Each structure stands twice: as C-alpha cells, then as structure tokens.
C-alpha cells in the first residue's frame, strides 16, 4: 500500500477594490477660469505643473490665498523628491507663478506678472541619450570620412545660425511713451505712486486678434474706474486690474456710455454748500470717496447740474422738511444727514412736496 498525498489547489481570495468616484460633495476648489487658462498656456515642466497643482490644492482647496506648505508635504502629494520640489518651487517663485510671504506660499493671482516665456527643458532620459550619442560620434569620428564629418559640422552651423525669436515684453519707444503718460494720469487721479507702465503698454500694442487701444481709451477707462468704482479697504484698483486684456473691451464700452451722462462737478464745492445751507440744523461733513460717488450720481438727476443746483435742493429740503427729519417727537431721535439727501428718492419727495 503506497502513501500518496493529494494536493488541492485553492483559489486565492479575490480582493475587490472599492469604486472611487470624484464628487464635489467631498470638497472642491474655486479657481478663476482665467487663472486655469493661463496655467494651460504656461510653459511649465511636469514637476513645476504638479507643484502648482499641489499648492493650489493646499490653498484654494481650503479657501486660503497663502499657507505654510513644506517641501515634504508637496513631495508626498506629488511623488517628487523633496530636493527637486525645493528647486522647482524656487523656479516658480522666480518666474512669478508663486508668491511667498515668510514661510507661506501661494499662487500669484496677478497673471500679468507671470513669466510666460518658453523654457528649455531636457528630461533625464534625453540627457542620458545625448551623452551616449556624443560618445558614439566621438568614437566613430576617426573611422568616418571627412565628407561625413563636414556634413555634421554643416548641420551644427545651420542650427546655430537660425534667427532667434524676438523676446516678449519689448515695446517701441512710442508705445512706452504713451504708456508712461497713461501711468502718470492714473497716479495723478489716484494720488498713487505706481511705477510699472507695462500693463498700459500691453493694451497699446496691436495683436492678431485685436487693434491697439489708444492713449485716450486708456485715460477714459482710468477716469471711469476712479470716478465710479467703489473702493475696497479704501484702496482703488491698480493698473494691472484695470488693464485686464480679456475685460478691457467691456470696461471701455461701459466708460464710453458713462461719459455720455457724466457731469463734471466740483464735489468739494458741493460739500461746502451743504455745510453752509444746513449750518446749525444738520451735522457738517467732509468730502470722502463715498460722498464723492454719491454727489456724482445725484447730479445727473438735477435740472441745474452745478453747485448752485445743489444749493437750491438743500434749501428746498430745509424749507419743506418736518420736525420728523430733525429728531422731532415722531422721529424717535433720528436726524436726516448728508447721505439721506444724496438719495434720488429724497430729491423726488422734495420736488413733489411729499416730505
């Protein structure tokens, strides 16, 4: 009787991978389309692109403009060695794609500051092949005929004598002169000290898809922005924001429409008239940005579009207004003020005698 063993083959357990589906319910990033479009057009290496995406994820993914992101974190997210992360991140900062503030880093949303010039990039495999090819050519130079060597030299000379491409960002003297005039006009209206005229020079330069804008176009839009845009944190839009290429056409159209109804009014004179007419009955005021905008908006509703027209309006209000508007018994202590008189509805009530 022989002792035999039967080997039974068992099937390996099947491990089923969970189906992963991307869903905005699990989180998403809010990114401006213009920024994404610019990244697509930028000449970035694979490492640089992955680092840009990683930093976007760590900042915009948490609604932050900047954050402290270590090279190790980026390396874990991208699979790039941390030493390569350090060098690639430094290159992105130098080219203006990233901004840093101390230990924090983020995407530079001012895309006009990005260096979009093409870069020379050679992969590690290409470098290895190039070295190998150079060795082969060097070793075989003695065995090849002079004719073949001369052909090689001729090819090299042909490659070296190709005309270089004109660098971006260079403008003619005439364009630079007009751009500086536009910048001076901007600084004069805003009491600013901006130095770079390049945003204006870009618009003054003709491209394949549009004609060049004129100096008068730039000055009109600047004046429209200064007179009508409400300031955030008491700051006015900078030239790079005003000169956005894909929005300037719309800005110019709105500025031209505004110009047709715009009234050149001395806002300081209006404030002085108000303080004089309401002296003792309403609190005096000083001119600020909000009141200047309010004056320019209300003057379009006046029949006499001067400080004299405002004087007549203020006087008529004081004559017709009940004690209610000055803290009377029914007003529960409320007082009409300059802002209340700047409302078109108040002007209408004065005209109709329905105060």
C-alpha positions as CSV (number, residue, x, y, z in Angstrom):
1,X,0.0,0.0,0.0
2,X,1.5,3.3,-1.1
3,X,1.2,6.5,0.8
4,X,0.2,9.3,-1.6
5,X,-1.0,12.8,-0.9
6,X,-3.4,14.7,-3.0
7,X,-2.7,18.4,-3.5
8,X,-5.8,20.5,-3.6
9,X,-5.4,23.9,-5.3
10,X,-7.5,26.6,-3.6
11,X,-8.3,29.8,-5.4
12,X,-6.7,32.9,-4.0
13,X,-9.3,35.2,-2.3
14,X,-10.4,37.9,-4.6
15,X,-9.9,41.4,-3.2
16,X,-12.4,43.8,-4.6
17,X,-11.3,47.4,-4.9
18,X,-13.8,50.0,-3.9
19,X,-15.0,52.0,-6.8
20,X,-13.8,55.6,-6.4
21,X,-15.9,58.4,-7.8
22,X,-14.9,62.1,-7.6
23,X,-17.7,64.2,-6.2
24,X,-17.9,67.8,-5.3
25,X,-19.7,66.8,-2.2
26,X,-16.4,65.6,-0.9
27,X,-14.8,69.1,-1.4
28,X,-13.8,71.2,-4.4
29,X,-11.6,74.2,-5.3
30,X,-12.9,77.6,-6.5
31,X,-10.5,78.7,-9.2
32,X,-10.8,81.6,-11.6
33,X,-11.1,80.4,-15.2
34,X,-8.6,83.0,-16.3
35,X,-6.0,81.5,-13.9
36,X,-6.6,78.0,-15.2
37,X,-6.4,79.1,-18.8
38,X,-3.1,80.9,-18.1
39,X,-1.7,77.7,-16.5
40,X,-2.6,75.7,-19.6
41,X,-0.7,78.2,-21.8
42,X,2.3,78.4,-19.5
43,X,5.4,76.5,-20.5
44,X,6.0,74.5,-17.3
45,X,7.9,71.3,-16.7
46,X,6.0,68.3,-15.4
47,X,7.4,68.8,-11.9
48,X,6.5,72.5,-11.9
49,X,3.0,71.8,-13.1
50,X,2.5,69.2,-10.3
51,X,3.8,71.6,-7.7
52,X,1.5,74.3,-8.9
53,X,-1.5,71.9,-8.6
54,X,-0.4,70.8,-5.2
55,X,-0.1,74.3,-3.9
56,X,-3.5,75.2,-5.4
57,X,-5.0,72.2,-3.6
58,X,-3.4,73.2,-0.2
59,X,-4.5,76.8,-0.6
60,X,-7.6,77.3,-2.7
61,X,-8.8,73.9,-1.5
62,X,-9.1,75.4,1.9
63,X,-10.2,78.9,0.8
64,X,-6.7,80.4,1.6
65,X,-4.6,82.6,-0.6
66,X,-1.4,81.5,1.2
67,X,-0.4,78.8,3.6
68,X,2.7,77.2,5.1
69,X,3.3,74.2,2.9
70,X,6.5,72.2,3.4
71,X,8.5,70.5,0.7
72,X,7.9,67.2,2.4
73,X,4.1,67.7,2.1
74,X,4.4,68.5,-1.6
75,X,6.7,65.5,-2.1
76,X,4.1,63.2,-0.5
77,X,1.3,64.7,-2.7
78,X,3.2,64.6,-6.0
79,X,5.7,61.7,-5.6
80,X,8.6,64.2,-6.4
81,X,11.7,64.0,-4.2
82,X,11.8,66.9,-1.8
83,X,15.1,68.2,-3.1
84,X,13.5,68.5,-6.6
85,X,10.4,70.1,-5.0
86,X,12.7,72.8,-3.5
87,X,14.4,73.7,-6.7
88,X,11.2,73.6,-8.8
89,X,9.3,75.8,-6.3
90,X,12.1,78.3,-6.3
91,X,12.0,78.5,-10.1
92,X,8.2,79.1,-10.0
93,X,8.7,81.9,-7.5
94,X,11.4,83.5,-9.7
95,X,9.1,83.3,-12.7
96,X,6.2,84.9,-10.8
97,X,3.9,81.9,-10.8
98,X,4.1,81.6,-7.0
99,X,4.4,84.2,-4.2
100,X,5.9,83.7,-0.9
101,X,5.5,85.6,2.4
102,X,7.8,84.4,5.0
103,X,7.2,80.7,5.4
104,X,3.9,80.8,3.5
105,X,3.5,80.3,-0.3
106,X,0.6,80.6,-2.7
107,X,-0.5,81.1,-6.3
108,X,0.2,84.6,-7.7
109,X,-3.2,85.6,-9.0
110,X,-1.7,88.6,-10.9
111,X,-1.2,86.5,-14.0
112,X,0.2,89.5,-15.9
113,X,3.3,89.1,-13.7
114,X,3.9,85.5,-14.8
115,X,6.9,84.8,-17.0
116,X,5.3,83.0,-19.9
117,X,8.4,82.8,-22.0
118,X,9.2,79.2,-23.3
119,X,11.9,77.3,-21.3
120,X,14.4,74.8,-22.4
121,X,13.6,71.5,-20.8
122,X,15.5,68.3,-21.2
123,X,14.4,65.1,-19.5
124,X,16.9,62.9,-17.6
125,X,16.5,60.2,-20.3
126,X,17.2,62.7,-23.0
127,X,20.3,63.8,-21.2
128,X,21.5,60.2,-21.0
129,X,20.8,59.6,-24.7
130,X,22.6,62.8,-25.6
131,X,25.7,61.7,-23.7
132,X,25.6,58.3,-25.3
133,X,25.2,59.8,-28.7
134,X,28.1,62.2,-28.2
135,X,30.3,59.3,-27.1
136,X,29.3,57.3,-30.2
137,X,30.0,60.2,-32.5
138,X,33.4,60.9,-30.8
139,X,34.5,57.2,-31.0
140,X,33.5,56.9,-34.7
141,X,34.9,60.2,-35.8
142,X,38.2,58.6,-36.8
143,X,36.6,55.9,-38.9
144,X,34.2,58.2,-40.9
145,X,35.3,60.0,-43.9
146,X,36.0,63.8,-43.8
147,X,32.9,64.3,-46.0
148,X,30.6,62.9,-43.3
149,X,32.3,64.9,-40.6
150,X,31.9,68.1,-42.7
151,X,28.2,67.3,-43.1
152,X,27.9,67.1,-39.3
153,X,29.6,70.4,-38.9
154,X,27.3,71.9,-41.6
155,X,24.2,70.8,-39.7
156,X,25.5,72.2,-36.5
157,X,26.3,75.5,-38.1
158,X,22.8,75.6,-39.6
159,X,21.2,75.0,-36.3
160,X,23.2,77.7,-34.6
161,X,22.5,80.3,-37.3
162,X,18.7,80.1,-37.0
163,X,17.4,83.6,-36.2
164,X,16.4,84.0,-32.6
165,X,12.8,84.8,-31.7
166,X,12.0,88.3,-30.5
167,X,11.7,88.4,-26.7
168,X,8.3,89.1,-25.3
169,X,7.7,92.3,-23.3
170,X,9.6,94.7,-25.6
171,X,7.7,97.8,-26.8
172,X,8.5,100.6,-29.2
173,X,9.6,104.0,-27.8
174,X,6.3,105.5,-28.9
175,X,4.2,102.9,-27.1
176,X,6.4,103.2,-24.0
177,X,6.0,107.0,-24.1
178,X,2.2,106.7,-24.3
179,X,2.1,104.0,-21.6
180,X,4.1,106.3,-19.2
181,X,1.6,109.1,-19.9
182,X,-1.3,106.8,-19.0
183,X,0.5,105.8,-15.8
184,X,1.1,109.4,-14.9
185,X,-2.6,110.1,-15.5
186,X,-3.5,107.2,-13.2
187,X,-1.2,108.4,-10.4
188,X,-2.5,111.9,-10.7
189,X,-6.1,110.9,-10.3
190,X,-5.5,108.4,-7.5
191,X,-2.7,110.2,-5.8
192,X,-0.8,107.0,-6.2
193,X,2.8,106.1,-6.9
194,X,2.6,103.1,-9.2
195,X,5.8,102.6,-11.3
196,X,5.2,100.0,-13.9
197,X,3.7,101.2,-17.2
198,X,3.8,97.7,-18.7
199,X,0.0,96.9,-18.2
200,X,-0.8,100.0,-20.3
201,X,1.9,99.2,-22.9
202,X,0.3,95.8,-23.5
203,X,-3.0,97.4,-24.4
204,X,-1.3,99.9,-26.6
205,X,0.2,97.1,-28.7
206,X,-1.7,95.6,-31.6
207,X,-2.2,91.8,-31.7
208,X,-3.5,89.3,-34.2
209,X,-6.9,89.3,-32.6
210,X,-7.5,93.0,-31.8
211,X,-6.4,96.5,-32.7
212,X,-4.3,98.6,-30.4
213,X,-6.2,100.8,-27.9
214,X,-5.4,104.5,-27.9
215,X,-4.0,106.6,-25.1
216,X,-7.4,108.4,-24.9
217,X,-9.1,105.0,-24.5
218,X,-6.8,104.2,-21.5
219,X,-7.3,107.6,-19.9
220,X,-11.1,107.3,-20.3
221,X,-11.3,103.9,-18.6
222,X,-8.9,105.0,-15.8
223,X,-11.1,108.1,-15.2
224,X,-14.3,105.9,-15.2
225,X,-12.8,103.5,-12.7
226,X,-11.6,106.2,-10.4
227,X,-15.0,108.0,-10.5
228,X,-17.4,105.1,-10.4
229,X,-15.8,102.0,-8.8
230,X,-16.3,101.6,-5.1
231,X,-13.1,101.1,-3.2
232,X,-12.3,98.0,-1.1
233,X,-10.5,98.7,2.1
234,X,-10.0,102.3,1.0
235,X,-7.9,101.2,-2.0
236,X,-8.5,101.7,-5.7
237,X,-7.9,99.2,-8.5
238,X,-4.3,99.0,-9.7
239,X,-3.3,99.3,-13.3
240,X,-2.9,95.5,-13.7
241,X,-6.5,95.1,-12.7
242,X,-7.8,97.9,-14.9
243,X,-5.8,96.6,-17.9
244,X,-7.0,93.0,-18.0
245,X,-6.8,92.1,-21.7
246,X,-9.9,90.0,-21.7
247,X,-12.0,92.5,-19.8
248,X,-10.8,95.9,-21.1
249,X,-13.1,95.9,-24.1
250,X,-16.1,95.7,-21.8
251,X,-14.6,98.4,-19.5
252,X,-14.2,100.7,-22.4
253,X,-17.7,100.2,-23.6
254,X,-19.1,101.0,-20.1
255,X,-16.8,104.0,-19.8
256,X,-18.0,105.4,-23.1
257,X,-21.6,105.0,-22.0
258,X,-20.8,106.7,-18.7
259,X,-19.1,109.6,-20.4
260,X,-22.3,110.5,-22.3
261,X,-24.1,111.1,-19.0
262,X,-21.1,112.2,-16.9
263,X,-21.2,115.6,-15.3
264,X,-18.0,117.4,-14.2
265,X,-19.0,118.7,-10.8
266,X,-16.8,120.2,-8.1
267,X,-17.6,117.8,-5.2
268,X,-15.7,119.9,-2.6
269,X,-17.8,122.9,-3.6
270,X,-21.0,120.8,-3.0
271,X,-19.8,119.8,0.5
272,X,-19.1,123.5,1.3
273,X,-22.6,124.5,0.0
274,X,-24.2,121.7,2.2
275,X,-22.4,122.8,5.3
276,X,-23.3,126.5,4.7
277,X,-27.0,125.9,4.0
278,X,-27.6,123.4,6.8
279,X,-25.4,125.2,9.3
280,X,-26.9,124.6,12.8
281,X,-29.6,122.2,11.7
282,X,-27.6,119.2,10.3
283,X,-24.2,117.9,11.2
284,X,-21.3,119.2,9.0
285,X,-19.5,116.7,6.8
286,X,-16.2,116.4,4.9
287,X,-15.6,115.0,1.5
288,X,-14.6,111.4,1.2
289,X,-14.7,108.8,-1.6
290,X,-18.2,107.6,-0.8
291,X,-19.7,111.1,-0.7
292,X,-17.9,111.9,-4.0
293,X,-19.5,109.0,-5.7
294,X,-22.9,109.9,-4.2
295,X,-22.6,113.5,-5.5
296,X,-21.7,112.4,-9.0
297,X,-24.6,110.0,-9.1
298,X,-27.2,112.5,-7.8
299,X,-26.1,115.4,-10.0
300,X,-27.4,113.5,-13.1
301,X,-30.9,113.9,-11.6
302,X,-30.7,117.7,-11.0
303,X,-32.0,120.2,-13.5
304,X,-29.1,122.6,-12.8
305,X,-26.0,120.4,-12.7
306,X,-23.8,122.7,-10.7
307,X,-23.1,123.5,-7.0
308,X,-25.9,126.1,-7.4
309,X,-28.3,123.4,-8.2
310,X,-27.4,121.5,-5.0
311,X,-27.8,124.8,-3.0
312,X,-31.3,125.1,-4.3
313,X,-32.1,121.5,-3.5
314,X,-30.7,121.7,0.1
315,X,-32.6,125.0,0.7
316,X,-35.8,123.4,-0.5
317,X,-35.4,120.4,1.7
318,X,-34.9,122.6,4.8
319,X,-38.0,124.7,4.0
320,X,-40.3,121.7,3.4
321,X,-38.9,119.1,5.9
322,X,-41.0,118.5,9.1
323,X,-39.5,118.2,12.5
324,X,-39.6,114.4,12.0
325,X,-36.4,114.8,10.0
326,X,-34.6,116.6,12.8
327,X,-35.3,114.4,15.7
328,X,-38.8,115.5,16.4
329,X,-41.4,113.7,18.5
330,X,-42.3,111.2,15.8
331,X,-38.8,110.7,14.6
332,X,-37.6,109.0,17.8
333,X,-34.4,110.9,17.7
334,X,-33.4,110.2,14.1
335,X,-31.8,113.0,12.1
336,X,-31.6,113.4,8.4
337,X,-28.0,113.7,7.2
338,X,-26.0,114.2,4.0
339,X,-26.3,110.6,2.9
340,X,-30.1,110.8,3.2
341,X,-30.1,113.9,1.0
342,X,-28.0,112.1,-1.6
343,X,-30.8,109.6,-2.2
344,X,-32.7,110.2,-5.5
345,X,-35.8,109.2,-3.6
346,X,-35.3,112.2,-1.2
347,X,-34.9,114.5,-4.2
348,X,-38.1,113.2,-5.7
349,X,-40.0,113.9,-2.5
350,X,-38.7,117.4,-2.3
351,X,-39.9,118.0,-5.9
352,X,-43.3,116.5,-5.3
353,X,-43.7,118.2,-1.9
354,X,-44.3,114.9,-0.1
355,X,-41.7,115.1,2.6
